[in-house]
Each structure stands twice: as structure tokens, then as C-alpha cells.
Amino acid sequence: MSSFDDRERAEEARYALDQQSQMRVAARRNKLLGLWAAGLMGISGAEAEAYARSVVVADLEEAGDGDVIRKILADLSAAGVARTETQIKEELARLLPVAREEIARDSKG
């Protein structure tokens, strides 16, 4: 029975690590999206970093990407930058592999 328990614990640990990794990738992707949106709004430097962090925090409101998309759409609209939900979703999709690569690179070094 011990080897079964060991396998079960190992599987649970792998699952927890995978979940943590997915959350880190999503947070990095959202930060990159925030930096992209900041650039569109003419925000740079420390202010752009702060805005990007606010996008990461916005993702904590609900499951999925809807909260982030709504925030970006509202902020871009308020700044007079025309973007559609589809364009933002496309940017999210484009940034996902970039975020994965950055997280993988960070964890190696």
C-alpha cells in the first residue's frame, strides 16, 4: 500500500506544480498584455509597469479572461484607442507562448 500512497502523493505534487506554473504563465501573459495596452495609450516607464500590474490584479476578479478583457477594453476606450474584444483576444493568444517562454527561461536561470 505504501508504493500506491507514494505514487498518489507524487501525482498530487505534480498537479499542484502544474497549476502553479499555469498561474504564473497567465500572470506573465496578463502583464505583457498590460504593457501592450499601455504602449497603445502612450504610457511608458514606471507608469506602464504599474498599469501592467493592475491588469494582473484585475484577473483575480473572476475565472477566465473576461475580467482582463473588460478592463483593457474600458481603459483603451477611455484613452481614445479603438480596439475590439477580438483584437484583445488575439493579442492574449499571441502573448501566451511568449509568457511560457519567459517563465521557462526565468526558472532555468
N, CA and C atoms as a LAMMPS dump frame, in Angstrom:
ITEM: TIMESTEP
0
ITEM: NUMBER OF ATOMS
327
ITEM: BOX BOUNDS ff ff ff
-5.0000000000000000e+02 5.0000000000000000e+02
-5.0000000000000000e+02 5.0000000000000000e+02
-5.0000000000000000e+02 5.0000000000000000e+02
ITEM: ATOMS id mol type element x y z
1 1 1 N 0.816 -1.188 0
2 1 2 C 0 0 0
3 1 3 C 0.865 1.258 0
4 2 1 N 2.062 1.17 0.533
5 2 2 C 2.95 2.321 0.631
6 2 3 C 3.32 2.871 -0.752
7 3 1 N 3.619 1.997 -1.718
8 3 2 C 4.004 2.48 -3.046
9 3 3 C 2.828 3.177 -3.727
10 4 1 N 1.615 2.689 -3.483
11 4 2 C 0.433 3.358 -4.028
12 4 3 C 0.295 4.757 -3.433
13 5 1 N 0.476 4.881 -2.13
14 5 2 C 0.393 6.182 -1.458
15 5 3 C 1.482 7.125 -1.967
16 6 1 N 2.682 6.576 -2.183
17 6 2 C 3.783 7.386 -2.693
18 6 3 C 3.46 7.916 -4.091
19 7 1 N 2.912 7.048 -4.938
20 7 2 C 2.537 7.474 -6.296
21 7 3 C 1.448 8.54 -6.246
22 8 1 N 0.493 8.341 -5.365
23 8 2 C -0.603 9.299 -5.244
24 8 3 C -0.069 10.668 -4.788
25 9 1 N 0.819 10.67 -3.808
26 9 2 C 1.41 11.927 -3.338
27 9 3 C 2.235 12.587 -4.449
28 10 1 N 2.968 11.798 -5.189
29 10 2 C 3.776 12.342 -6.284
30 10 3 C 2.872 12.957 -7.357
31 11 1 N 1.786 12.289 -7.657
32 11 2 C 0.828 12.794 -8.646
33 11 3 C 0.195 14.101 -8.17
34 12 1 N -0.159 14.163 -6.9
35 12 2 C -0.726 15.394 -6.332
36 12 3 C 0.285 16.529 -6.378
37 13 1 N 1.534 16.222 -6.099
38 13 2 C 2.586 17.243 -6.136
39 13 3 C 2.785 17.754 -7.56
40 14 1 N 2.777 16.843 -8.538
41 14 2 C 2.913 17.251 -9.942
42 14 3 C 1.748 18.138 -10.362
43 15 1 N 0.54 17.763 -9.945
44 15 2 C -0.647 18.543 -10.281
45 15 3 C -0.542 19.948 -9.681
46 16 1 N -0.146 20.039 -8.426
47 16 2 C -0.009 21.34 -7.765
48 16 3 C 1.036 22.193 -8.468
49 17 1 N 2.154 21.586 -8.849
50 17 2 C 3.21 22.308 -9.549
51 17 3 C 2.719 22.79 -10.911
52 18 1 N 1.964 21.951 -11.611
53 18 2 C 1.412 22.326 -12.91
54 18 3 C 0.44 23.494 -12.767
55 19 1 N -0.408 23.448 -11.764
56 19 2 C -1.361 24.533 -11.527
57 19 3 C -0.621 25.833 -11.222
58 20 1 N 0.393 25.756 -10.396
59 20 2 C 1.188 26.93 -10.057
60 20 3 C 1.862 27.494 -11.308
61 21 1 N 2.388 26.624 -12.139
62 21 2 C 3.045 27.055 -13.365
63 21 3 C 2.053 27.737 -14.304
64 22 1 N 0.866 27.176 -14.429
65 22 2 C -0.158 27.782 -15.286
66 22 3 C -0.557 29.165 -14.773
67 23 1 N -0.636 29.326 -13.472
68 23 2 C -0.981 30.632 -12.9
69 23 3 C 0.128 31.647 -13.166
70 24 1 N 1.368 31.215 -13.069
71 24 2 C 2.493 32.113 -13.341
72 24 3 C 2.5 32.547 -14.801
73 25 1 N 2.229 31.613 -15.706
74 25 2 C 2.186 31.931 -17.133
75 25 3 C 1.05 32.91 -17.413
76 26 1 N -0.125 32.672 -16.84
77 26 2 C -1.267 33.573 -17.055
78 26 3 C -0.954 34.967 -16.519
79 27 1 N -0.332 35.046 -15.361
80 27 2 C 0.018 36.348 -14.793
81 27 3 C 1.027 37.069 -15.686
82 28 1 N 2.013 36.349 -16.193
83 28 2 C 3.012 36.963 -17.08
84 28 3 C 2.35 37.417 -18.382
85 29 1 N 1.465 36.585 -18.938
86 29 2 C 0.752 36.959 -20.163
87 29 3 C -0.068 38.234 -19.927
88 30 1 N -0.74 38.308 -18.788
89 30 2 C -1.551 39.483 -18.483
90 30 3 C -0.682 40.725 -18.293
91 31 1 N 0.482 40.55 -17.703
92 31 2 C 1.411 41.674 -17.558
93 31 3 C 1.855 42.164 -18.935
94 32 1 N 2.192 41.223 -19.807
95 32 2 C 2.593 41.588 -21.165
96 32 3 C 1.455 42.288 -21.902
97 33 1 N 0.232 41.819 -21.691
98 33 2 C -0.933 42.464 -22.3
99 33 3 C -1.072 43.885 -21.771
100 34 1 N -0.868 44.046 -20.469
101 34 2 C -0.927 45.375 -19.877
102 34 3 C 0.123 46.312 -20.45
103 35 1 N 1.327 45.796 -20.67
104 35 2 C 2.379 46.615 -21.269
105 35 3 C 2.035 46.979 -22.711
106 36 1 N 1.443 46.029 -23.438
107 36 2 C 0.989 46.287 -24.805
108 36 3 C -0.06 47.405 -24.807
109 37 1 N -1.051 47.287 -23.941
110 37 2 C -2.118 48.288 -23.864
111 37 3 C -1.561 49.635 -23.419
112 38 1 N -0.638 49.615 -22.47
113 38 2 C -0.019 50.858 -22.008
114 38 3 C 0.664 51.566 -23.183
115 39 1 N 1.363 50.809 -23.999
116 39 2 C 2.011 51.385 -25.178
117 39 3 C 1.009 52.021 -26.124
118 40 1 N -0.125 51.36 -26.32
119 40 2 C -1.162 51.923 -27.185
120 40 3 C -1.715 53.223 -26.624
121 41 1 N -1.729 53.329 -25.296
122 41 2 C -2.269 54.523 -24.642
123 41 3 C -1.204 55.601 -24.428
124 42 1 N 0.027 55.33 -24.86
125 42 2 C 1.091 56.309 -24.706
126 42 3 C 1.689 56.359 -23.309
127 43 1 N 1.513 55.286 -22.557
128 43 2 C 2.057 55.197 -21.195
129 43 3 C 3.387 54.446 -21.259
130 44 1 N 4.386 54.941 -20.541
131 44 2 C 5.689 54.268 -20.568
132 44 3 C 6.324 54.276 -19.184
133 45 1 N 7.444 53.602 -19.089
134 45 2 C 8.231 53.594 -17.863
135 45 3 C 7.515 52.978 -16.672
136 46 1 N 7.722 53.581 -15.517
137 46 2 C 7.157 53.058 -14.275
138 46 3 C 5.633 53.058 -14.301
139 47 1 N 5.066 54.047 -14.98
140 47 2 C 3.605 54.109 -15.081
141 47 3 C 3.065 52.921 -15.889
142 48 1 N 3.774 52.523 -16.928
143 48 2 C 3.371 51.359 -17.731
144 48 3 C 3.474 50.079 -16.895
145 49 1 N 4.541 49.965 -16.104
146 49 2 C 4.699 48.795 -15.226
147 49 3 C 3.572 48.726 -14.206
148 50 1 N 3.218 49.878 -13.638
149 50 2 C 2.127 49.923 -12.665
150 50 3 C 0.803 49.548 -13.328
151 51 1 N 0.601 50.025 -14.539
152 51 2 C -0.628 49.675 -15.258
153 51 3 C -0.662 48.167 -15.528
154 52 1 N 0.454 47.614 -15.948
155 52 2 C 0.522 46.179 -16.232
156 52 3 C 0.197 45.362 -14.978
157 53 1 N 0.688 45.813 -13.823
158 53 2 C 0.361 45.124 -12.564
159 53 3 C -1.13 45.205 -12.278
160 54 1 N -1.761 46.333 -12.621
161 54 2 C -3.2 46.456 -12.388
162 54 3 C -3.985 45.489 -13.271
163 55 1 N -3.456 45.173 -14.436
164 55 2 C -4.099 44.191 -15.311
165 55 3 C -3.983 42.798 -14.693
166 56 1 N -2.826 42.49 -14.127
167 56 2 C -2.639 41.196 -13.459
168 56 3 C -3.623 41.072 -12.296
169 57 1 N -3.765 42.117 -11.517
170 57 2 C -4.683 42.106 -10.375
171 57 3 C -6.128 41.967 -10.842
172 58 1 N -6.46 42.588 -11.967
173 58 2 C -7.835 42.509 -12.493
174 58 3 C -8.234 41.074 -12.792
175 59 1 N -7.254 40.227 -13.099
176 59 2 C -7.555 38.829 -13.424
177 59 3 C -8.023 38.047 -12.207
178 60 1 N -7.88 38.606 -11.031
179 60 2 C -8.293 37.913 -9.813
180 60 3 C -9.786 38.066 -9.537
181 61 1 N -10.48 38.878 -10.324
182 61 2 C -11.892 39.146 -10.088
183 61 3 C -12.784 37.944 -10.377
184 62 1 N -12.487 37.209 -11.432
185 62 2 C -13.308 36.061 -11.816
186 62 3 C -12.479 35.081 -12.625
187 63 1 N -12.983 33.88 -12.767
188 63 2 C -12.288 32.87 -13.566
189 63 3 C -12.349 33.259 -15.04
190 64 1 N -11.322 32.903 -15.775
191 64 2 C -11.291 33.193 -17.201
192 64 3 C -10.677 34.548 -17.493
193 65 1 N -10.722 34.921 -18.758
194 65 2 C -10.081 36.146 -19.211
195 65 3 C -11.033 37.33 -19.327
196 66 1 N -12.311 37.118 -19.068
197 66 2 C -13.303 38.171 -19.257
198 66 3 C -13.007 39.431 -18.484
199 67 1 N -12.565 39.288 -17.246
200 67 2 C -12.279 40.464 -16.428
201 67 3 C -11.117 41.278 -16.991
202 68 1 N -10.109 40.609 -17.491
203 68 2 C -8.949 41.291 -18.072
204 68 3 C -9.356 41.982 -19.381
205 69 1 N -10.108 41.286 -20.193
206 69 2 C -10.544 41.857 -21.471
207 69 3 C -11.403 43.096 -21.238
208 70 1 N -12.329 43.019 -20.294
209 70 2 C -13.186 44.177 -19.996
210 70 3 C -12.358 45.371 -19.514
211 71 1 N -11.381 45.107 -18.657
212 71 2 C -10.535 46.193 -18.157
213 71 3 C -9.771 46.852 -19.299
214 72 1 N -9.133 46.045 -20.119
215 72 2 C -8.345 46.583 -21.233
216 72 3 C -9.24 47.367 -22.185
217 73 1 N -10.395 46.802 -22.532
218 73 2 C -11.326 47.493 -23.434
219 73 3 C -11.746 48.843 -22.86
220 74 1 N -12.118 48.857 -21.594
221 74 2 C -12.568 50.098 -20.957
222 74 3 C -11.443 51.127 -20.905
223 75 1 N -10.242 50.692 -20.548
224 75 2 C -9.123 51.619 -20.433
225 75 3 C -8.707 52.167 -21.799
226 76 1 N -8.671 51.294 -22.805
227 76 2 C -8.333 51.758 -24.149
228 76 3 C -9.382 52.735 -24.654
229 77 1 N -10.642 52.402 -24.436
230 77 2 C -11.734 53.274 -24.868
231 77 3 C -11.634 54.644 -24.194
232 78 1 N -11.372 54.656 -22.89
233 78 2 C -11.241 55.912 -22.153
234 78 3 C -10.076 56.754 -22.677
235 79 1 N -9.06 56.086 -23.21
236 79 2 C -7.89 56.785 -23.747
237 79 3 C -8.07 57.131 -25.229
238 80 1 N -9.219 56.773 -25.791
239 80 2 C -9.481 57.082 -27.197
240 80 3 C -8.816 56.131 -28.171
241 81 1 N -8.463 54.944 -27.702
242 81 2 C -7.818 53.941 -28.552
243 81 3 C -8.868 52.891 -28.915
244 82 1 N -9.123 52.75 -30.204
245 82 2 C -10.153 51.815 -30.668
246 82 3 C -9.556 50.426 -30.862
247 83 1 N -10.027 49.487 -30.073
248 83 2 C -9.672 48.076 -30.221
249 83 3 C -10.937 47.271 -29.924
250 84 1 N -11.046 46.116 -30.561
251 84 2 C -12.204 45.261 -30.335
252 84 3 C -11.84 44.149 -29.362
253 85 1 N -12.873 43.497 -28.841
254 85 2 C -12.652 42.349 -27.971
255 85 3 C -11.866 41.273 -28.712
256 86 1 N -12.191 41.079 -29.982
257 86 2 C -11.484 40.082 -30.791
258 86 3 C -10.004 40.416 -30.903
259 87 1 N -9.679 41.68 -31.102
260 87 2 C -8.273 42.072 -31.203
261 87 3 C -7.533 41.827 -29.89
262 88 1 N -8.205 42.069 -28.793
263 88 2 C -7.579 41.834 -27.489
264 88 3 C -7.387 40.333 -27.264
265 89 1 N -8.373 39.536 -27.644
266 89 2 C -8.24 38.075 -27.524
267 89 3 C -7.099 37.565 -28.399
268 90 1 N -6.946 38.141 -29.581
269 90 2 C -5.843 37.753 -30.465
270 90 3 C -4.5 38.096 -29.831
271 91 1 N -4.437 39.246 -29.176
272 91 2 C -3.195 39.635 -28.502
273 91 3 C -2.913 38.695 -27.324
274 92 1 N -3.95 38.333 -26.582
275 92 2 C -3.78 37.355 -25.497
276 92 3 C -3.208 36.053 -26.045
277 93 1 N -3.754 35.585 -27.167
278 93 2 C -3.287 34.336 -27.77
279 93 3 C -1.843 34.473 -28.253
280 94 1 N -1.495 35.619 -28.806
281 94 2 C -0.133 35.842 -29.282
282 94 3 C 0.861 35.877 -28.129
283 95 1 N 0.426 36.432 -27
284 95 2 C 1.33 36.592 -25.859
285 95 3 C 1.49 35.333 -25.008
286 96 1 N 0.569 34.389 -25.119
287 96 2 C 0.648 33.182 -24.295
288 96 3 C 1.961 32.415 -24.496
289 97 1 N 2.362 32.102 -25.735
290 97 2 C 3.646 31.389 -25.876
291 97 3 C 4.845 32.237 -25.459
292 98 1 N 4.739 33.544 -25.61
293 98 2 C 5.818 34.437 -25.163
294 98 3 C 5.964 34.332 -23.645
295 99 1 N 4.826 34.359 -22.949
296 99 2 C 4.843 34.249 -21.488
297 99 3 C 5.401 32.901 -21.053
298 100 1 N 4.994 31.831 -21.727
299 100 2 C 5.513 30.496 -21.389
300 100 3 C 7.026 30.456 -21.525
301 101 1 N 7.512 31.02 -22.624
302 101 2 C 8.963 31.028 -22.869
303 101 3 C 9.692 31.838 -21.797
304 102 1 N 9.151 32.989 -21.43
305 102 2 C 9.782 33.814 -20.415
306 102 3 C 9.809 33.107 -19.052
307 103 1 N 8.708 32.462 -18.688
308 103 2 C 8.659 31.739 -17.418
309 103 3 C 9.653 30.585 -17.427
310 104 1 N 9.72 29.861 -18.53
311 104 2 C 10.668 28.742 -18.63
312 104 3 C 12.102 29.256 -18.526
313 105 1 N 12.385 30.359 -19.189
314 105 2 C 13.728 30.946 -19.15
315 105 3 C 14.064 31.431 -17.734
316 106 1 N 13.087 32.054 -17.063
317 106 2 C 13.307 32.537 -15.698
318 106 3 C 13.578 31.393 -14.725
319 107 1 N 12.88 30.284 -14.925
320 107 2 C 13.04 29.165 -13.988
321 107 3 C 14.366 28.431 -14.19
322 108 1 N 14.974 28.583 -15.361
323 108 2 C 16.268 27.938 -15.631
324 108 3 C 17.425 28.768 -15.091
325 109 1 N 17.224 30.063 -15.045
326 109 2 C 18.338 30.91 -14.668
327 109 3 C 18.106 31.561 -13.403
